[in-house]
Amino acid sequence: SFRKYADYLYYNSFLGKTCADVIQAFGAPTRITTDGKGGNIYVWEKTYTTGGEVYYISGRMHSNPLRFHKNIKEFYFTRDDKCYHWRVATE
């Protein structure tokens, strides 16, 4: 879809940028880990819920199931502080 392609282009725009550039865009990372090659992986995680609303139809109570979601953004940096890979996922 167009939205997914636009997101792909947006995240690709960080390739070759420094860690400071990525932090400026997303704020402080949730955690930092090593990439096993002398570089680092900066991880942003956001957890949120959807659903759980209660509503009535013809006097009978209904509810949407409560669902938990996690958005994860990972940006990989070389030892020279250049972004070389990214990964975004929703669980």
Buried (B, 14 or more C-beta within 10 A) or exposed (E): EEEEEEEEEEBEEBEEBBBEBBBEEEEEBEEEEEBEEEBBBBBBEEEEEEEEEEEEEEEEEEEEEEEEEEEBBBBBBBEEEBBBBBEBEEE
